């Protein structure tokens, strides 16, 4: 079994508790206006548009396949900037064993792995196989998801997954559709179900003043999840919109100031959330 | 007559040095006087090796009149008080702190300051009744140590259990931002609760202490009654070290024709001469000075001669391996090549076997042999990295670096360590840094130090110095702590501020 992997970060301190290896899968069913890594949205179309833009000749198009020479690559990301399909020529189709080999090199310095993306749940079977083995090796398994997989029906995956860090982008259905292109019915259902199972360690909301109903989202999300705080702890991570990596024309969205972030933090605290992190 | 004039000039220079405090002047004068003597029994060849820079006596002095490192049994002192100092066992926190500060004043060492102040959390914790009052007293205790023990080789231990006193000590150190005392958590992930260990990481990122000692490793070698003293030296409590001398491996490699000549002739011979030199110093201290018969620490059973040992130190493994590789016509560099690292291990095995085969009648604690010690460097070292560390500027990715260092830490029960500064983003997730420390112990790391790239208090090689004090000394102003001189030298000669900062 193979899955397209955009990149692996050997030590990450921002993808769950402790030190973790983070695996970023390629492909996402959402197309959020503010996406910070749009090159993870689509699979490579093998059009070759990037090849001539590589300053060091690390890319070639041969027999309909894009060949990327990692040893030559200088990481300038010129290829990502010119890609017409929100993709990357550096994605590798990896086997579970290949991912495990990479993870193994990072033991015993990590406490677990985090699957992210893109949207990693597109590859739920792959993750399930991966997680079975990492769990046997004493690592914890986290998923970073937009909530488009019905977790309540993913028994095999959830049996080996220690928790899902869920994006709650907008509470309002219409606003969610405008932002992501899809509704949020399943996302909200997932949030409730995961909280009820004690498998929702973290929720995240990206804040853009004027463009998104930030206060309403935080308030309604907290209202919805506060009953579960009696039995489980949920960190609320409030993320400032930042223009880095974001596509035109959304790049020019305003960055929230400290007072707005503090206002949102206070809303979360008022509903009984104790671990509210502003980043 | 010429020698007399030379000595007079030396004394005059000390007295007229504007950067020395009164205390520092006195100690320099004492050293000048001691060095008029010659250590009896030192082999003639030693002096040539010393001049050639193959062996270094760390300027210990020619007539040692007290052991280099002393680790008094402070628990026993609390139980019995002291007849000599006319002190009763303490009954309150205030009395406990007063008694300790009095005893510290009377614990000698090579620097004339105590290099070990005990497991201070366990000593003080039983006396805590009111936490707010305890914090005031403990903060004053730590402040008093910093301003009167004006030398950063003074070391306190905490852990492995979490205690109220331990938490208060961490809080106070973060507030005080002092270089002294140095602090080590005796860390055992199976005993130390994660929340306390994380609090220690947070403190380390804030004020460069504590460091993390691999408790299980030390325990298995030294037994329950050990302490971390001076820079990072694991030593028996109620004992210590007579002396520490060091091989300069980097220079010894330069003196050899090639690898074979180094392994078969130059290195073994230098080891033998250094062992004889250490024998002479230990014999002088034990047999010709009254220390082990008359000092109250001995008489009151706070230390035992049998629990002292000689420390056989070494520095410059990195440059040694690189030089030998060059002499073999290869470009392999220490830390960057499996063969270079394997050569380092081969050298360590040779040193260990040779040193263990030498017996000294006064080293009962370590089966009659000297203990190996990865010396942390001195301020005048140039082109010689501490112990077995990879040179600053040639660091490798973090996990690889820890595995590489882990190959060497096992050889040094009396101390070694590596330092990994982290950037601000990593500081936001101290639990992640704790994961790395836990992992490092599993790959053989004995002692792990960290600080944050923007701290004022930083770890130079083993000891701590305030960057702001170095800045003062650079402008020829007096500073209260004598170690700042060493820190300034190391910053200028060993590029300490260029150490690779790790980002996660």
Interface residues (C-beta under 8 A of the other chain):
Chain A: X10 X11 X12 X13 X14 X17 X18 X19 X20 X105 X106 X107 X108 X109 X110 X111
Chain B: X398 X399 X402 X425 X426 X428 X429 X431 X432 X433 X434 X435 X436 X438 X439 X440 X442 X443 X504
